[in-house]
Amino acid sequence: MRTPRLEKFVAAAQECLSKLILFGERSLRRALQQYVAHYHEERNHQGEQNRLLFPLPNRGASGENGIVRCKERLGGLLKYYEREAA
C-alpha cells in the first residue's frame, strides 16, 4: 500500500524525469540520484514547516550575512538557493 508522501515523491520524480532525455539505464540512475539528493538535502518541505529534511552540516552559512547564490542540478531543471559563508 502506498503512502501519500511516497505518492507525492513518485509524482514529482516522474514530472522531473519527463523533462529529460535519457540514454539508457546509467543516465536514468544518475538522474534519479541527483533528484533524490535534491529532494532530501536541498528542497524545503511544506509538511515539515518549510525545512530541509536532511540538511548537510557544512552547507551554507548561519545568520543573515553572506550572499545568496542560486545552485542547480540536472542542467538547471532543479534549482535551490544557498547562502555563502560571510
C-alpha positions in Angstrom: 0.0 0.0 0.0 1.4 3.4 -1.0 1.5 6.3 1.4 0.5 9.8 0.4 4.1 11.0 1.0 5.5 8.3 -1.3 2.9 9.1 -4.0 3.9 12.8 -3.9 7.6 11.8 -4.3 6.9 9.5 -7.2 4.8 12.0 -9.0 7.4 14.8 -8.5 10.2 12.4 -9.7 8.1 11.5 -12.8 7.5 15.1 -13.6 11.2 15.8 -13.4 12.2 12.8 -15.4 9.6 13.6 -18.1 11.6 16.7 -19.0 14.9 14.8 -19.6 16.2 12.9 -22.5 17.7 9.7 -21.0 20.2 7.5 -22.8 19.9 4.1 -21.1 19.8 2.8 -17.5 23.0 4.6 -16.5 21.7 8.1 -17.3 18.4 7.2 -15.6 20.2 6.1 -12.4 22.3 9.3 -12.4 19.2 11.5 -12.8 17.4 9.7 -10.0 20.4 10.0 -7.7 20.5 13.8 -8.4 16.8 14.1 -7.8 16.9 12.2 -4.5 19.8 14.3 -3.3 17.9 17.4 -4.2 14.7 16.2 -2.6 16.3 15.3 0.7 19.1 17.8 1.1 18.2 21.0 -0.8 14.4 21.2 -1.1 12.2 22.8 1.6 9.2 20.7 2.6 5.9 22.4 3.5 4.7 19.5 5.6 7.8 19.8 7.7 7.4 23.5 8.5 9.3 24.5 5.3 12.5 22.9 6.5 15.1 20.7 4.8 14.6 17.0 5.6 18.3 16.1 5.9 20.4 19.3 5.7 24.2 18.8 5.3 26.0 20.3 8.3 28.7 22.2 6.3 26.2 23.6 3.7 25.6 27.3 3.7 26.2 29.8 6.5 24.1 30.6 9.5 22.7 34.0 10.2 21.7 36.8 7.9 25.1 37.6 6.4 26.5 36.3 3.1 25.4 36.4 -0.5 22.6 34.1 -1.6 23.5 32.1 -4.7 21.3 30.0 -6.9 22.6 26.4 -7.4 21.4 24.0 -10.0 21.1 20.2 -10.6 20.2 18.3 -13.8 21.2 21.1 -16.1 19.2 23.8 -14.3 16.0 21.7 -14.1 16.3 21.6 -10.3 17.3 24.9 -8.5 17.9 25.8 -4.9 19.3 28.7 -3.1 22.2 28.7 -0.6 23.8 31.4 1.5 27.6 31.7 1.1 29.7 32.0 4.2 30.3 35.6 5.2 
